[in-house]
Amino acid sequence: MPYANINGIKIYYEVHGEGPSLVLLQGFTRNTLMWNPIVEILKKEYQLILMDNRGSGRSQHPSPPYSIEMMAKDTTSLLDSLNIKEALFLGHSMGGAIALQISIDSPERVKKAIICSSFAKVPETSLMQIDIVSNMAEAGIPRELILQMVLPWHFSSKCLEASGAQEHLIKAMLKDPYPQKPEGFLGQGEALKSYNIVDKISQINCPFLIIVGEDDLYTPISCSKLLKEKIKMAQMKIIPHQGHMITEEVPELLCNEIKAFLTS
């Protein structure tokens, strides 16, 4: 398994395919496994760089504090170790925030970026949900029940009303071979709470595609509209009837949008 010593910790990463370098950055609590459906499609045309953010998956879970700026630096440091000076970026949710931060801190590294279900500042309702999950875990509530509460925040009604969908999704989450440790949950949660680039977004000067599900509860359309208004070279695409996890609900549709934007 490939690891890189980055900013004092071990970061797990993967490289798939050949072509222009495309960095995939996942969101809060997630690890590289979430990209599996996307990887199978995009690796035919791109060199995909995947990494587990600090505090998730197979990367180290150091004690907090974490910040989005810190995770952006982890990403560019990994690219340095791979001798990649400039890349394309695809970020989902918190991964989109990391891509936005890189575009502000190191604009020369970003050719184009696609961010899905992302934000310049996390809505207060979503921060409350993070605290509720943490409090439930501390109270000893079974993880399966916590996941039942989380599902509607992440997946659309269209997805969840399908026969057996809820049970299938919960089983898949419970079987994650690389579950997040408490230090990682707390660290990433604190990074989200402190993140606010509303006053800095207008500094971004590279092409962006902003994608959001019409029924996203976690990062509603208003978050994406703010980004679209502030980023000079931004396009926006709303996916009808989809929730926060559009990467898992409609991977083929999403990949079509990604490829069309990157080749335009």
TORDO-262417 format. One record per residue (C-alpha): residue number from 1; residue in three letters; chain; x, y, z. Coordinates in Angstrom, 1 decimal. Example, Ala and Ser with C-alpha at 12.3 -4.5 7.8 and 13.67 -1.06 7.14 Angstrom:
// TORDO-262417
<sevo nr="1" rest="ALA" kette="A" u="12.3" v="-4.5" w="7.8"/>
<sevo nr="2" rest="SER" kette="A" u="13.7" v="-1.1" w="7.1"/>
This chain:
// TORDO-262417
<sevo nr="1" rest="MET" kette="A" u="0.0" v="0.0" w="0.0"/>
<sevo nr="2" rest="PRO" kette="A" u="1.5" v="3.4" w="-1.0"/>
<sevo nr="3" rest="TYR" kette="A" u="2.0" v="5.9" w="1.8"/>
<sevo nr="4" rest="ALA" kette="A" u="3.7" v="9.3" w="1.8"/>
<sevo nr="5" rest="ASN" kette="A" u="5.1" v="11.1" w="4.9"/>
<sevo nr="6" rest="ILE" kette="A" u="3.3" v="14.4" w="4.6"/>
<sevo nr="7" rest="ASN" kette="A" u="3.5" v="17.2" w="7.1"/>
<sevo nr="8" rest="GLY" kette="A" u="4.4" v="14.9" w="10.0"/>
<sevo nr="9" rest="ILE" kette="A" u="1.9" v="12.2" w="9.3"/>
<sevo nr="10" rest="LYS" kette="A" u="1.4" v="9.2" w="7.0"/>
<sevo nr="11" rest="ILE" kette="A" u="-1.0" v="9.8" w="4.2"/>
<sevo nr="12" rest="TYR" kette="A" u="-2.4" v="6.9" w="2.2"/>
<sevo nr="13" rest="TYR" kette="A" u="-2.8" v="7.5" w="-1.6"/>
<sevo nr="14" rest="GLU" kette="A" u="-3.5" v="5.6" w="-4.8"/>
<sevo nr="15" rest="VAL" kette="A" u="-2.8" v="6.3" w="-8.5"/>
<sevo nr="16" rest="HIS" kette="A" u="-5.0" v="4.9" w="-11.3"/>
<sevo nr="17" rest="GLY" kette="A" u="-4.9" v="5.2" w="-15.0"/>
<sevo nr="18" rest="GLU" kette="A" u="-3.0" v="7.5" w="-17.4"/>
<sevo nr="19" rest="GLY" kette="A" u="-3.5" v="10.9" w="-18.8"/>
<sevo nr="20" rest="PRO" kette="A" u="-3.9" v="14.4" w="-17.3"/>
<sevo nr="21" rest="SER" kette="A" u="-3.6" v="14.3" w="-13.5"/>
<sevo nr="22" rest="LEU" kette="A" u="-7.0" v="14.5" w="-11.8"/>
<sevo nr="23" rest="VAL" kette="A" u="-7.0" v="14.7" w="-7.9"/>
<sevo nr="24" rest="LEU" kette="A" u="-10.1" v="13.3" w="-6.2"/>
<sevo nr="25" rest="LEU" kette="A" u="-10.9" v="14.7" w="-2.7"/>
<sevo nr="26" rest="GLN" kette="A" u="-13.7" v="13.2" w="-0.7"/>
<sevo nr="27" rest="GLY" kette="A" u="-15.7" v="14.7" w="2.1"/>
<sevo nr="28" rest="PHE" kette="A" u="-16.2" v="14.5" w="5.9"/>
<sevo nr="29" rest="THR" kette="A" u="-15.7" v="11.0" w="7.4"/>
<sevo nr="30" rest="ARG" kette="A" u="-15.3" v="9.4" w="3.9"/>
<sevo nr="31" rest="ASN" kette="A" u="-12.3" v="7.5" w="2.5"/>
<sevo nr="32" rest="THR" kette="A" u="-11.0" v="6.7" w="-1.0"/>
<sevo nr="33" rest="LEU" kette="A" u="-13.4" v="3.7" w="-1.3"/>
<sevo nr="34" rest="MET" kette="A" u="-16.3" v="6.1" w="-2.0"/>
<sevo nr="35" rest="TRP" kette="A" u="-14.8" v="6.9" w="-5.4"/>
<sevo nr="36" rest="ASN" kette="A" u="-14.8" v="3.3" w="-6.7"/>
<sevo nr="37" rest="PRO" kette="A" u="-17.7" v="3.8" w="-9.3"/>
<sevo nr="38" rest="ILE" kette="A" u="-16.1" v="7.1" w="-10.4"/>
<sevo nr="39" rest="VAL" kette="A" u="-12.6" v="5.6" w="-10.7"/>
<sevo nr="40" rest="GLU" kette="A" u="-13.8" v="2.8" w="-13.0"/>
<sevo nr="41" rest="ILE" kette="A" u="-15.1" v="5.4" w="-15.5"/>
<sevo nr="42" rest="LEU" kette="A" u="-12.5" v="8.2" w="-15.3"/>
<sevo nr="43" rest="LYS" kette="A" u="-9.3" v="6.1" w="-15.1"/>
<sevo nr="44" rest="LYS" kette="A" u="-9.7" v="5.4" w="-18.9"/>
<sevo nr="45" rest="GLU" kette="A" u="-8.9" v="9.0" w="-19.7"/>
<sevo nr="46" rest="TYR" kette="A" u="-7.2" v="10.5" w="-16.6"/>
<sevo nr="47" rest="GLN" kette="A" u="-4.4" v="9.7" w="-14.2"/>
<sevo nr="48" rest="LEU" kette="A" u="-6.4" v="9.7" w="-11.0"/>
<sevo nr="49" rest="ILE" kette="A" u="-4.8" v="10.7" w="-7.7"/>
<sevo nr="50" rest="LEU" kette="A" u="-6.7" v="9.5" w="-4.6"/>
<sevo nr="51" rest="MET" kette="A" u="-5.8" v="10.1" w="-1.0"/>
<sevo nr="52" rest="ASP" kette="A" u="-7.4" v="9.6" w="2.4"/>
<sevo nr="53" rest="ASN" kette="A" u="-7.6" v="13.0" w="4.2"/>
<sevo nr="54" rest="ARG" kette="A" u="-5.9" v="13.2" w="7.6"/>
<sevo nr="55" rest="GLY" kette="A" u="-8.2" v="11.6" w="10.1"/>
<sevo nr="56" rest="SER" kette="A" u="-9.9" v="9.2" w="7.7"/>
<sevo nr="57" rest="GLY" kette="A" u="-9.4" v="5.8" w="6.0"/>
<sevo nr="58" rest="ARG" kette="A" u="-5.9" v="4.4" w="6.0"/>
<sevo nr="59" rest="SER" kette="A" u="-4.2" v="7.8" w="6.6"/>
<sevo nr="60" rest="GLN" kette="A" u="-3.1" v="8.6" w="10.2"/>
<sevo nr="61" rest="HIS" kette="A" u="-5.7" v="10.0" w="12.6"/>
<sevo nr="62" rest="PRO" kette="A" u="-3.7" v="12.5" w="14.6"/>
<sevo nr="63" rest="SER" kette="A" u="-5.3" v="14.3" w="17.5"/>
<sevo nr="64" rest="PRO" kette="A" u="-7.0" v="17.6" w="16.7"/>
<sevo nr="65" rest="PRO" kette="A" u="-6.8" v="20.4" w="15.8"/>
<sevo nr="66" rest="TYR" kette="A" u="-7.3" v="20.1" w="12.0"/>
<sevo nr="67" rest="SER" kette="A" u="-8.2" v="22.8" w="9.5"/>
<sevo nr="68" rest="ILE" kette="A" u="-9.2" v="22.9" w="5.8"/>
<sevo nr="69" rest="GLU" kette="A" u="-6.0" v="24.9" w="5.2"/>
<sevo nr="70" rest="MET" kette="A" u="-4.0" v="22.0" w="6.8"/>
<sevo nr="71" rest="MET" kette="A" u="-5.7" v="19.4" w="4.5"/>
<sevo nr="72" rest="ALA" kette="A" u="-5.1" v="21.6" w="1.5"/>
<sevo nr="73" rest="LYS" kette="A" u="-1.5" v="21.7" w="2.4"/>
<sevo nr="74" rest="ASP" kette="A" u="-1.5" v="17.9" w="2.8"/>
<sevo nr="75" rest="THR" kette="A" u="-2.8" v="17.6" w="-0.8"/>
<sevo nr="76" rest="THR" kette="A" u="-0.3" v="19.9" w="-2.4"/>
<sevo nr="77" rest="SER" kette="A" u="2.5" v="18.3" w="-0.5"/>
<sevo nr="78" rest="LEU" kette="A" u="1.4" v="14.9" w="-1.8"/>
<sevo nr="79" rest="LEU" kette="A" u="1.5" v="16.3" w="-5.3"/>
<sevo nr="80" rest="ASP" kette="A" u="5.0" v="17.6" w="-4.7"/>
<sevo nr="81" rest="SER" kette="A" u="6.1" v="14.1" w="-3.6"/>
<sevo nr="82" rest="LEU" kette="A" u="4.6" v="12.7" w="-6.9"/>
<sevo nr="83" rest="ASN" kette="A" u="6.3" v="15.5" w="-8.9"/>
<sevo nr="84" rest="ILE" kette="A" u="2.9" v="16.9" w="-10.1"/>
<sevo nr="85" rest="LYS" kette="A" u="3.1" v="20.7" w="-10.3"/>
<sevo nr="86" rest="GLU" kette="A" u="-0.4" v="21.4" w="-11.8"/>
<sevo nr="87" rest="ALA" kette="A" u="-3.5" v="19.2" w="-11.8"/>
<sevo nr="88" rest="LEU" kette="A" u="-7.3" v="19.0" w="-12.3"/>
<sevo nr="89" rest="PHE" kette="A" u="-9.3" v="18.7" w="-9.1"/>
<sevo nr="90" rest="LEU" kette="A" u="-12.6" v="16.9" w="-8.2"/>
<sevo nr="91" rest="GLY" kette="A" u="-13.8" v="17.5" w="-4.7"/>
<sevo nr="92" rest="HIS" kette="A" u="-17.0" v="16.4" w="-3.0"/>
<sevo nr="93" rest="SER" kette="A" u="-18.4" v="18.3" w="0.0"/>
<sevo nr="94" rest="MET" kette="A" u="-15.4" v="18.9" w="2.4"/>
<sevo nr="95" rest="GLY" kette="A" u="-13.2" v="17.8" w="-0.5"/>
<sevo nr="96" rest="GLY" kette="A" u="-14.7" v="20.6" w="-2.5"/>
<sevo nr="97" rest="ALA" kette="A" u="-13.7" v="23.0" w="0.3"/>
<sevo nr="98" rest="ILE" kette="A" u="-10.2" v="21.6" w="0.1"/>
<sevo nr="99" rest="ALA" kette="A" u="-10.1" v="22.3" w="-3.6"/>
<sevo nr="100" rest="LEU" kette="A" u="-11.4" v="25.8" w="-3.1"/>
<sevo nr="101" rest="GLN" kette="A" u="-8.7" v="26.4" w="-0.4"/>
<sevo nr="102" rest="ILE" kette="A" u="-6.0" v="25.2" w="-2.8"/>
<sevo nr="103" rest="SER" kette="A" u="-7.3" v="27.5" w="-5.5"/>
<sevo nr="104" rest="ILE" kette="A" u="-6.9" v="30.4" w="-3.0"/>
<sevo nr="105" rest="ASP" kette="A" u="-3.5" v="29.4" w="-1.5"/>
<sevo nr="106" rest="SER" kette="A" u="-1.8" v="27.9" w="-4.5"/>
<sevo nr="107" rest="PRO" kette="A" u="-3.7" v="29.0" w="-7.6"/>
<sevo nr="108" rest="GLU" kette="A" u="-0.8" v="27.9" w="-9.9"/>
<sevo nr="109" rest="ARG" kette="A" u="-1.6" v="24.3" w="-8.9"/>
<sevo nr="110" rest="VAL" kette="A" u="-5.1" v="24.3" w="-10.3"/>
<sevo nr="111" rest="LYS" kette="A" u="-5.9" v="24.0" w="-14.0"/>
<sevo nr="112" rest="LYS" kette="A" u="-9.6" v="23.4" w="-13.6"/>
<sevo nr="113" rest="ALA" kette="A" u="-11.8" v="22.2" w="-10.7"/>
<sevo nr="114" rest="ILE" kette="A" u="-15.1" v="20.5" w="-10.2"/>
<sevo nr="115" rest="ILE" kette="A" u="-16.8" v="20.7" w="-6.8"/>
<sevo nr="116" rest="CYS" kette="A" u="-19.9" v="18.7" w="-5.9"/>
<sevo nr="117" rest="SER" kette="A" u="-22.2" v="19.4" w="-3.0"/>
<sevo nr="118" rest="SER" kette="A" u="-19.8" v="21.9" w="-1.5"/>
<sevo nr="119" rest="PHE" kette="A" u="-19.6" v="25.3" w="0.3"/>
<sevo nr="120" rest="ALA" kette="A" u="-17.7" v="28.4" w="1.3"/>
<sevo nr="121" rest="LYS" kette="A" u="-19.1" v="28.0" w="4.8"/>
<sevo nr="122" rest="VAL" kette="A" u="-21.0" v="25.1" w="6.3"/>
<sevo nr="123" rest="PRO" kette="A" u="-24.7" v="25.9" w="7.1"/>
<sevo nr="124" rest="GLU" kette="A" u="-25.5" v="26.0" w="10.8"/>
<sevo nr="125" rest="THR" kette="A" u="-28.1" v="23.2" w="10.4"/>
<sevo nr="126" rest="SER" kette="A" u="-25.3" v="20.9" w="9.1"/>
<sevo nr="127" rest="LEU" kette="A" u="-22.9" v="21.8" w="11.9"/>
<sevo nr="128" rest="MET" kette="A" u="-25.7" v="20.9" w="14.4"/>
<sevo nr="129" rest="GLN" kette="A" u="-26.1" v="17.6" w="12.7"/>
<sevo nr="130" rest="ILE" kette="A" u="-22.4" v="16.9" w="13.2"/>
<sevo nr="131" rest="ASP" kette="A" u="-22.7" v="17.7" w="16.9"/>
<sevo nr="132" rest="ILE" kette="A" u="-25.7" v="15.5" w="17.2"/>
<sevo nr="133" rest="VAL" kette="A" u="-23.9" v="12.5" w="15.7"/>
<sevo nr="134" rest="SER" kette="A" u="-21.0" v="13.1" w="18.1"/>
<sevo nr="135" rest="ASN" kette="A" u="-23.2" v="13.3" w="21.1"/>
<sevo nr="136" rest="MET" kette="A" u="-25.1" v="10.1" w="20.1"/>
<sevo nr="137" rest="ALA" kette="A" u="-21.8" v="8.2" w="19.7"/>
<sevo nr="138" rest="GLU" kette="A" u="-20.6" v="9.5" w="23.1"/>
<sevo nr="139" rest="ALA" kette="A" u="-24.0" v="8.4" w="24.6"/>
<sevo nr="140" rest="GLY" kette="A" u="-23.4" v="4.8" w="23.4"/>
<sevo nr="141" rest="ILE" kette="A" u="-26.2" v="4.8" w="20.7"/>
<sevo nr="142" rest="PRO" kette="A" u="-25.6" v="1.9" w="18.4"/>
<sevo nr="143" rest="ARG" kette="A" u="-23.9" v="2.9" w="15.1"/>
<sevo nr="144" rest="GLU" kette="A" u="-26.7" v="1.4" w="13.0"/>
<sevo nr="145" rest="LEU" kette="A" u="-29.2" v="3.8" w="14.6"/>
<sevo nr="146" rest="ILE" kette="A" u="-26.9" v="6.7" w="14.1"/>
<sevo nr="147" rest="LEU" kette="A" u="-26.6" v="5.8" w="10.4"/>
<sevo nr="148" rest="GLN" kette="A" u="-30.4" v="5.6" w="10.1"/>
<sevo nr="149" rest="MET" kette="A" u="-30.6" v="9.2" w="11.3"/>
<sevo nr="150" rest="VAL" kette="A" u="-27.8" v="10.3" w="8.9"/>
<sevo nr="151" rest="LEU" kette="A" u="-29.2" v="8.7" w="5.7"/>
<sevo nr="152" rest="PRO" kette="A" u="-31.8" v="11.4" w="4.8"/>
<sevo nr="153" rest="TRP" kette="A" u="-29.1" v="14.1" w="5.2"/>
<sevo nr="154" rest="HIS" kette="A" u="-26.9" v="12.4" w="2.6"/>
<sevo nr="155" rest="PHE" kette="A" u="-29.3" v="10.6" w="0.2"/>
<sevo nr="156" rest="SER" kette="A" u="-32.3" v="11.8" w="-1.7"/>
<sevo nr="157" rest="SER" kette="A" u="-35.9" v="10.6" w="-1.2"/>
<sevo nr="158" rest="LYS" kette="A" u="-35.7" v="9.2" w="-4.8"/>
<sevo nr="159" rest="CYS" kette="A" u="-32.8" v="7.0" w="-3.7"/>
<sevo nr="160" rest="LEU" kette="A" u="-34.1" v="6.0" w="-0.3"/>
<sevo nr="161" rest="GLU" kette="A" u="-37.6" v="5.0" w="-1.4"/>
<sevo nr="162" rest="ALA" kette="A" u="-36.2" v="2.2" w="-3.7"/>
<sevo nr="163" rest="SER" kette="A" u="-36.9" v="-1.2" w="-2.3"/>
<sevo nr="164" rest="GLY" kette="A" u="-34.1" v="-2.3" w="0.1"/>
<sevo nr="165" rest="ALA" kette="A" u="-32.1" v="0.8" w="-0.5"/>
<sevo nr="166" rest="GLN" kette="A" u="-31.9" v="1.9" w="3.1"/>
<sevo nr="167" rest="GLU" kette="A" u="-30.9" v="-1.5" w="4.4"/>
<sevo nr="168" rest="HIS" kette="A" u="-28.3" v="-1.8" w="1.6"/>
<sevo nr="169" rest="LEU" kette="A" u="-26.7" v="1.6" w="2.4"/>
<sevo nr="170" rest="ILE" kette="A" u="-26.5" v="1.0" w="6.1"/>
<sevo nr="171" rest="LYS" kette="A" u="-25.0" v="-2.5" w="5.6"/>
<sevo nr="172" rest="ALA" kette="A" u="-22.4" v="-1.0" w="3.3"/>
<sevo nr="173" rest="MET" kette="A" u="-21.4" v="1.7" w="5.8"/>
<sevo nr="174" rest="LEU" kette="A" u="-21.2" v="-0.8" w="8.6"/>
<sevo nr="175" rest="LYS" kette="A" u="-18.9" v="-3.0" w="6.5"/>
<sevo nr="176" rest="ASP" kette="A" u="-16.4" v="-0.2" w="5.8"/>
<sevo nr="177" rest="PRO" kette="A" u="-13.0" v="-1.9" w="6.4"/>
<sevo nr="178" rest="TYR" kette="A" u="-11.4" v="1.5" w="7.4"/>
<sevo nr="179" rest="PRO" kette="A" u="-13.8" v="3.2" w="9.8"/>
<sevo nr="180" rest="GLN" kette="A" u="-13.0" v="6.6" w="11.0"/>
<sevo nr="181" rest="LYS" kette="A" u="-11.5" v="6.9" w="14.5"/>
<sevo nr="182" rest="PRO" kette="A" u="-12.9" v="9.4" w="17.1"/>
<sevo nr="183" rest="GLU" kette="A" u="-9.8" v="11.6" w="16.7"/>
<sevo nr="184" rest="GLY" kette="A" u="-10.5" v="11.9" w="13.0"/>
<sevo nr="185" rest="PHE" kette="A" u="-14.2" v="12.6" w="13.4"/>
<sevo nr="186" rest="LEU" kette="A" u="-13.5" v="15.4" w="16.0"/>
<sevo nr="187" rest="GLY" kette="A" u="-10.6" v="16.8" w="14.0"/>
<sevo nr="188" rest="GLN" kette="A" u="-12.5" v="17.0" w="10.7"/>
<sevo nr="189" rest="GLY" kette="A" u="-15.6" v="18.2" w="12.4"/>
<sevo nr="190" rest="GLU" kette="A" u="-13.7" v="21.1" w="14.0"/>
<sevo nr="191" rest="ALA" kette="A" u="-12.1" v="21.9" w="10.6"/>
<sevo nr="192" rest="LEU" kette="A" u="-15.6" v="22.3" w="9.1"/>
<sevo nr="193" rest="LYS" kette="A" u="-16.8" v="24.5" w="12.0"/>
<sevo nr="194" rest="SER" kette="A" u="-13.9" v="26.9" w="11.6"/>
<sevo nr="195" rest="TYR" kette="A" u="-14.0" v="27.1" w="7.7"/>
<sevo nr="196" rest="ASN" kette="A" u="-15.3" v="30.3" w="6.2"/>
<sevo nr="197" rest="ILE" kette="A" u="-13.9" v="31.7" w="2.9"/>
<sevo nr="198" rest="VAL" kette="A" u="-17.0" v="33.8" w="2.0"/>
<sevo nr="199" rest="ASP" kette="A" u="-14.8" v="36.9" w="1.9"/>
<sevo nr="200" rest="LYS" kette="A" u="-12.0" v="35.2" w="-0.1"/>
<sevo nr="201" rest="ILE" kette="A" u="-14.0" v="33.3" w="-2.9"/>
<sevo nr="202" rest="SER" kette="A" u="-13.7" v="36.2" w="-5.3"/>
<sevo nr="203" rest="GLN" kette="A" u="-9.9" v="35.7" w="-5.4"/>
<sevo nr="204" rest="ILE" kette="A" u="-10.4" v="32.5" w="-7.3"/>
<sevo nr="205" rest="ASN" kette="A" u="-9.5" v="32.9" w="-11.0"/>
<sevo nr="206" rest="CYS" kette="A" u="-9.6" v="29.5" w="-12.6"/>
<sevo nr="207" rest="PRO" kette="A" u="-12.4" v="27.6" w="-14.3"/>
<sevo nr="208" rest="PHE" kette="A" u="-14.8" v="25.9" w="-11.9"/>
<sevo nr="209" rest="LEU" kette="A" u="-17.8" v="23.6" w="-12.4"/>
<sevo nr="210" rest="ILE" kette="A" u="-20.1" v="23.6" w="-9.4"/>
<sevo nr="211" rest="ILE" kette="A" u="-22.5" v="20.6" w="-9.2"/>
<sevo nr="212" rest="VAL" kette="A" u="-25.3" v="20.2" w="-6.6"/>
<sevo nr="213" rest="GLY" kette="A" u="-28.2" v="17.9" w="-6.1"/>
<sevo nr="214" rest="GLU" kette="A" u="-31.6" v="19.6" w="-6.2"/>
<sevo nr="215" rest="ASP" kette="A" u="-32.7" v="17.9" w="-2.9"/>
<sevo nr="216" rest="ASP" kette="A" u="-29.3" v="18.2" w="-1.0"/>
<sevo nr="217" rest="LEU" kette="A" u="-30.1" v="18.9" w="2.7"/>
<sevo nr="218" rest="TYR" kette="A" u="-26.5" v="18.9" w="3.9"/>
<sevo nr="219" rest="THR" kette="A" u="-25.2" v="21.6" w="1.5"/>
<sevo nr="220" rest="PRO" kette="A" u="-28.3" v="23.1" w="-0.1"/>
<sevo nr="221" rest="ILE" kette="A" u="-28.4" v="24.8" w="-3.4"/>
<sevo nr="222" rest="SER" kette="A" u="-27.9" v="28.2" w="-1.7"/>
<sevo nr="223" rest="CYS" kette="A" u="-24.3" v="27.2" w="-0.9"/>
<sevo nr="224" rest="SER" kette="A" u="-23.6" v="26.5" w="-4.5"/>
<sevo nr="225" rest="LYS" kette="A" u="-25.3" v="29.6" w="-5.7"/>
<sevo nr="226" rest="LEU" kette="A" u="-23.0" v="31.7" w="-3.5"/>
<sevo nr="227" rest="LEU" kette="A" u="-20.0" v="30.1" w="-5.0"/>
<sevo nr="228" rest="LYS" kette="A" u="-21.3" v="30.6" w="-8.5"/>
<sevo nr="229" rest="GLU" kette="A" u="-21.9" v="34.3" w="-7.8"/>
<sevo nr="230" rest="LYS" kette="A" u="-18.4" v="34.9" w="-6.4"/>
<sevo nr="231" rest="ILE" kette="A" u="-16.1" v="32.8" w="-8.6"/>
<sevo nr="232" rest="LYS" kette="A" u="-15.5" v="34.7" w="-11.9"/>
<sevo nr="233" rest="MET" kette="A" u="-15.0" v="31.6" w="-14.1"/>
<sevo nr="234" rest="ALA" kette="A" u="-17.7" v="29.4" w="-12.7"/>
<sevo nr="235" rest="GLN" kette="A" u="-20.5" v="27.3" w="-14.2"/>
<sevo nr="236" rest="MET" kette="A" u="-23.2" v="25.6" w="-12.2"/>
<sevo nr="237" rest="LYS" kette="A" u="-25.2" v="22.4" w="-12.7"/>
<sevo nr="238" rest="ILE" kette="A" u="-28.2" v="21.4" w="-10.6"/>
<sevo nr="239" rest="ILE" kette="A" u="-28.9" v="17.6" w="-10.8"/>
<sevo nr="240" rest="PRO" kette="A" u="-32.7" v="17.1" w="-10.4"/>
<sevo nr="241" rest="HIS" kette="A" u="-34.1" v="15.0" w="-7.6"/>
<sevo nr="242" rest="GLN" kette="A" u="-30.7" v="14.1" w="-6.1"/>
<sevo nr="243" rest="GLY" kette="A" u="-29.2" v="14.5" w="-2.6"/>
<sevo nr="244" rest="HIS" kette="A" u="-25.8" v="15.2" w="-1.1"/>
<sevo nr="245" rest="MET" kette="A" u="-24.1" v="12.0" w="-2.3"/>
<sevo nr="246" rest="ILE" kette="A" u="-24.5" v="12.5" w="-6.0"/>
<sevo nr="247" rest="THR" kette="A" u="-21.2" v="10.8" w="-6.4"/>
<sevo nr="248" rest="GLU" kette="A" u="-22.9" v="7.5" w="-5.3"/>
<sevo nr="249" rest="GLU" kette="A" u="-26.4" v="8.1" w="-6.6"/>
<sevo nr="250" rest="VAL" kette="A" u="-25.6" v="9.0" w="-10.2"/>
<sevo nr="251" rest="PRO" kette="A" u="-21.9" v="8.3" w="-10.9"/>
<sevo nr="252" rest="GLU" kette="A" u="-22.3" v="7.9" w="-14.6"/>
<sevo nr="253" rest="LEU" kette="A" u="-24.2" v="11.1" w="-15.1"/>
<sevo nr="254" rest="LEU" kette="A" u="-21.7" v="12.9" w="-12.9"/>
<sevo nr="255" rest="CYS" kette="A" u="-18.8" v="11.6" w="-14.9"/>
<sevo nr="256" rest="ASN" kette="A" u="-20.4" v="12.8" w="-18.1"/>
<sevo nr="257" rest="GLU" kette="A" u="-20.6" v="16.3" w="-16.7"/>
<sevo nr="258" rest="ILE" kette="A" u="-17.0" v="16.1" w="-15.5"/>
<sevo nr="259" rest="LYS" kette="A" u="-15.6" v="14.9" w="-18.8"/>
<sevo nr="260" rest="ALA" kette="A" u="-17.6" v="17.5" w="-20.8"/>
<sevo nr="261" rest="PHE" kette="A" u="-16.3" v="20.3" w="-18.5"/>
<sevo nr="262" rest="LEU" kette="A" u="-12.7" v="19.1" w="-18.5"/>
<sevo nr="263" rest="THR" kette="A" u="-12.6" v="18.8" w="-22.3"/>
<sevo nr="264" rest="SER" kette="A" u="-14.4" v="22.0" w="-23.1"/>
